[in-house]
Amino acid sequence: MANAMGASSRADNNGPTARGRIAAATALAGWHGGRDSSGWWRHAGGGYGWVGPLFWPFAFHDIYDYTVRGSAVGFWDYGYGDIYAAIFAPYGSDELASYSALARDRGRGKVVSLERLCDLDGSEGVDLSVDRIRQVVQPDEEQRAALDDFAKASNQAARTIRAACPTRVALTAAGRLAATQERIETLISAVAQMRPPLEKFYELLDDEQKGRLNALAPEPNADSTSGTSPARRCANMQTAAFRWPSEEIGAGLQLNEAQRAALDVLRGKSARANDVLKDGCKPEDALTPPDRLAAADTRLDAMLEAIKLIRPALEDFYAKLSDEQKAGFEAIGPRRTG
């Protein structure tokens, strides 16, 4: 009984709601002395796309939970808003500096080190999940071996993601967007490790076993957080009012003609990126674990495409700014959170 309670406790601590609370508390601990605020860069489910310099703090868990349990809260909350937050970061350089290698007390709270936060996105829940799948599916010897291969691949994917966590703070918009791209590319690589063994395991199951496995996921339109379907919430998030602060940029930076032209290109690329992500929201017909992992792969590809649309234009615009203008541009995000 004690072991069962311990397993339940570990599962609860790794659940999307608990992870969201950790991310939210950590995000605010290093921000303006830890004062209470929801933050314009906050996700609807309670988590944050950015925690200090780290983009997508619980990426592995979000991918795995969506694949195996059908939990859309987490994975499908990521999109254009997080790219926007990479450009107009809510953190100033002083706040970001608190996410260095060593945690230290700050204001009202204690900042979790970047390394520790990356460690929280481990693979602790994989074994518990695989045990549950075994109970439900009752695999034969060949199926059990295939399931074990999927568990190994999942654990390796978690290690791949964790090993690629940033080791330094990116203090510029261009640097943050580059870090975002690196993070997405790592997630794509991790998904590629998981897909073949999952597809092999699923194909070995008979129809009855597949039905029992698929039944582990909630109804496709279920969303206990908001009562809105994940696909609709995803679409709404892409069209949310992430308005470009054009007036602030124009008035505060005093752009010349060439800089204004580069900014216009950047805004146009950003709008196209938003459209790419809006069109790629959660498919309602992804009803099996392999289909959901394939859908996650497609979504990550769309996020990478969106970043690649914006990044050259951002770098071109940024290169045309003076040092004083760059400092003014970097101050826009933190000023908007005040």
C-alpha positions in Angstrom: 0.0 0.0 0.0 2.8 2.4 0.9 4.5 1.8 -2.5 1.2 2.5 -4.3 0.8 5.7 -2.4 4.3 6.7 -3.2 3.8 6.0 -6.9 0.6 8.0 -6.8 2.3 10.9 -5.1 5.1 10.9 -7.7 2.5 10.9 -10.5 0.7 13.8 -8.9 3.9 15.8 -8.6 4.6 15.2 -12.2 1.1 16.0 -13.4 0.4 19.0 -15.7 -1.3 21.0 -13.0 1.5 20.5 -10.5 4.2 21.3 -13.2 2.2 24.4 -14.1 2.3 25.6 -10.6 6.1 25.0 -10.4 6.7 26.8 -13.6 4.5 29.7 -12.6 6.1 30.1 -9.2 9.6 29.8 -10.7 8.8 32.3 -13.5 7.7 34.9 -11.0 10.4 34.2 -8.4 13.1 35.9 -10.4 10.8 38.6 -11.8 10.5 42.0 -10.1 11.1 40.5 -6.7 8.6 37.7 -7.0 5.5 39.9 -6.9 2.2 38.3 -7.8 1.2 38.7 -11.4 -0.3 36.5 -14.1 2.0 37.8 -16.8 1.0 38.4 -20.4 3.3 35.5 -21.4 1.3 33.0 -19.2 -0.4 30.0 -20.7 -4.1 29.3 -20.2 -3.4 26.1 -18.2 -1.4 28.0 -15.5 2.1 27.3 -16.9 4.5 29.6 -18.6 6.2 29.3 -22.0 9.3 30.9 -20.7 10.9 30.6 -17.3 13.8 32.9 -17.2 16.0 31.9 -20.1 14.4 28.4 -20.5 11.8 27.9 -23.2 9.2 25.2 -22.7 10.3 24.0 -19.2 8.4 20.7 -19.2 8.6 19.8 -22.9 9.2 16.1 -22.5 6.3 15.6 -20.1 4.0 17.6 -22.3 4.9 15.5 -25.4 4.7 12.2 -23.5 1.4 13.0 -21.7 -0.2 14.0 -24.9 1.0 10.9 -26.7 0.1 8.3 -24.1 -2.6 9.8 -22.0 -4.1 12.2 -24.6 -3.6 15.2 -22.3 -3.7 18.2 -24.6 -3.2 20.6 -21.7 0.4 21.6 -22.0 1.6 20.6 -25.4 -1.0 22.4 -27.5 -0.7 25.6 -25.4 2.7 26.4 -27.1 2.7 28.5 -30.2 3.1 32.0 -31.5 2.8 33.7 -28.1 6.0 31.9 -27.0 7.8 33.1 -30.1 6.5 36.6 -29.4 7.8 36.3 -25.8 11.2 35.4 -27.1 11.3 38.6 -29.1 9.8 40.8 -26.4 11.0 39.0 -23.2 9.2 39.9 -20.0 12.5 39.7 -18.1 15.1 42.3 -17.9 18.8 41.5 -17.6 18.8 41.7 -13.8 16.0 39.1 -13.6 17.6 36.8 -16.1 20.9 37.0 -14.3 19.2 35.3 -11.3 18.8 32.1 -13.4 22.6 31.5 -13.4 24.1 28.1 -12.4 23.6 28.6 -8.7 20.2 29.4 -7.1 20.2 32.2 -4.6 17.7 34.0 -2.5 16.0 36.9 -4.2 13.4 39.2 -2.8 10.4 37.2 -1.5 11.3 33.9 -3.1 14.1 31.6 -4.0 15.0 31.3 -7.7 15.4 27.7 -8.9 18.6 27.3 -10.8 18.4 26.7 -14.6 20.1 23.3 -14.2 17.6 22.2 -11.5 14.6 23.4 -13.6 15.9 21.3 -16.5 16.2 18.3 -14.2 12.6 18.6 -13.3 11.7 17.6 -16.9 12.9 14.1 -16.3 11.4 10.7 -17.3 10.2 9.7 -13.8 6.6 9.2 -15.1 7.6 6.8 -18.0 7.9 3.7 -15.8 4.6 4.4 -14.1 2.9 4.9 -17.4 4.4 1.8 -18.9 3.2 -0.3 -15.9 -0.3 1.1 -16.4 -0.1 0.2 -20.1 0.9 -3.4 -19.2 -2.0 -3.7 -16.8 -4.5 -2.5 -19.4 -3.1 -4.2 -22.5 -1.9 -7.5 -21.0 0.8 -7.9 -23.7 2.3 -11.2 -24.8 6.1 -11.7 -24.8 6.7 -10.1 -28.2 4.4 -7.1 -27.3 6.1 -6.7 -23.9 9.5 -6.5 -25.6 8.2 -3.9 -28.0 6.7 -1.9 -25.1 10.0 -2.1 -23.2 11.7 -0.7 -26.3 9.3 2.2 -26.4 10.0 2.9 -22.7 13.8 2.9 -23.3 13.3 5.3 -26.3 11.1 7.6 -24.2 13.7 7.7 -21.4 16.4 8.4 -24.0 14.3 11.2 -25.5 14.0 12.7 -22.0 17.8 12.6 -21.6 18.2 14.2 -25.1 16.0 17.1 -24.2 17.5 17.5 -20.7 21.1 17.4 -22.1 20.3 20.3 -24.5 19.0 22.7 -21.9 20.6 26.1 -22.2 23.8 26.7 -20.1 23.8 30.5 -20.5 21.3 33.4 -20.6 20.5 34.9 -24.0 20.2 38.7 -23.4 19.1 39.7 -26.9 16.0 39.0 -28.9 18.0 37.4 -31.6 19.8 35.2 -29.1 16.5 34.1 -27.5 14.9 33.2 -30.8 18.0 31.2 -31.7 17.7 29.4 -28.3 14.0 28.8 -29.2 15.0 27.2 -32.5 17.6 25.0 -30.8 15.0 23.8 -28.3 12.4 23.0 -31.0 15.0 21.1 -33.0 15.9 19.1 -30.0 12.3 18.2 -29.4 11.9 17.1 -33.0 15.0 14.8 -32.5 13.5 13.4 -29.3 10.2 12.6 -31.0 12.0 10.9 -33.8 13.5 8.6 -31.2 10.1 7.7 -29.8 8.0 7.2 -33.0 9.4 3.9 -34.5 9.2 1.8 -31.3 5.7 3.2 -30.4 4.4 2.4 -33.9 5.9 -1.1 -33.8 4.3 -1.8 -30.4 0.9 -0.5 -31.5 0.9 -2.6 -34.7 1.6 -5.7 -32.7 -1.6 -5.2 -30.7 -4.9 -6.8 -31.7 -8.0 -4.7 -32.1 -9.2 -5.4 -28.6 -5.9 -4.4 -27.1 -5.7 -1.3 -29.2 -9.2 -0.3 -28.0 -8.1 -0.7 -24.3 -5.0 1.3 -24.9 -6.9 4.1 -26.7 -9.4 4.2 -23.9 -6.7 5.5 -21.6 -7.1 8.9 -23.2 -10.0 11.2 -22.5 -12.6 12.1 -25.1 -11.0 14.1 -27.9 -13.0 17.2 -27.1 -12.6 17.0 -23.4 -10.7 19.8 -21.6 -11.1 19.9 -17.8 -9.3 23.2 -17.6 -11.6 25.5 -19.5 -14.4 23.4 -21.0 -13.2 24.4 -24.5 -11.9 21.9 -26.9 -8.1 21.9 -27.1 -8.2 22.7 -30.9 -10.4 25.7 -30.3 -8.3 26.9 -27.4 -5.1 26.5 -29.5 -6.6 28.5 -32.3 -7.8 31.2 -29.9 -4.3 31.5 -28.4 -2.7 32.0 -31.9 -5.1 34.9 -32.6 -4.7 36.4 -29.1 -3.8 40.1 -29.0 0.0 39.9 -29.2 0.1 43.3 -30.8 3.4 44.5 -32.0 4.4 47.6 -30.0 5.0 49.6 -33.2 4.4 52.9 -31.6 6.8 52.2 -28.8 9.4 51.0 -31.2 9.0 53.9 -33.6 8.9 56.6 -30.9 11.4 55.2 -28.5 14.0 54.0 -31.0 13.7 56.9 -33.5 14.1 54.6 -36.5 15.5 55.8 -39.7 14.0 54.8 -43.1 16.1 51.7 -43.5 15.3 50.5 -40.0 11.6 51.1 -40.5 11.7 49.1 -43.7 13.4 46.2 -41.9 10.8 46.5 -39.1 8.0 46.2 -41.6 9.5 43.1 -43.0 9.8 41.6 -39.6 6.2 42.4 -38.7 5.1 40.8 -42.0 7.1 37.6 -41.3 5.7 37.5 -37.8 2.1 37.6 -39.2 2.9 34.8 -41.6 4.3 32.8 -38.7 1.2 33.3 -36.7 -0.9 32.0 -39.6 1.3 28.9 -39.9 0.7 28.0 -36.3 -2.9 28.9 -36.3 -3.5 26.5 -39.2 -1.6 23.7 -37.4 -3.6 23.4 -34.2 -4.5 20.0 -32.7 -6.3 17.6 -35.0 -9.4 16.1 -33.5 -8.9 12.8 -35.3 -5.6 11.9 -33.6 -7.2 9.2 -31.4 -4.3 6.7 -31.0 -0.9 7.1 -29.4 1.0 6.8 -32.7 -1.4 9.4 -34.3 -0.9 11.8 -31.4 2.9 11.5 -31.5 2.8 12.1 -35.3 0.5 15.1 -34.7 3.0 16.4 -32.1 5.8 16.0 -34.7 3.9 17.9 -37.2 3.2 20.7 -34.7 6.9 21.0 -33.8 7.7 21.2 -37.5 5.3 24.0 -37.8 6.8 25.9 -34.9 10.3 25.4 -36.5 8.9 26.8 -39.8 7.5 29.8 -38.0 10.7 30.5 -36.2 12.7 30.2 -39.5 10.3 32.7 -41.1 10.9 35.3 -38.3 14.6 34.8 -37.4 16.4 36.2 -40.5 14.1 39.2 -40.5 14.7 39.8 -36.8 18.5 39.4 -37.2 18.5 41.9 -40.1 16.4 44.4 -38.2 18.6 44.0 -35.1 21.8 44.4 -37.0 20.6 47.8 -38.3 20.1 49.2 -34.7 22.7 51.1 -32.8 23.7 49.9 -29.3 21.4 52.5 -27.8 18.5 51.4 -29.9 19.1 47.7 -29.1 19.0 48.6 -25.4 15.7 50.4 -26.0 14.3 47.4 -27.9 15.2 45.0 -25.2 13.5 47.2 -22.6 10.1 47.0 -24.3 9.1 43.6 -22.9 10.0 44.2 -19.3 8.4 47.6 -19.4 5.1 46.1 -20.6 5.0 43.8 -17.6 5.3 46.6 -15.1 
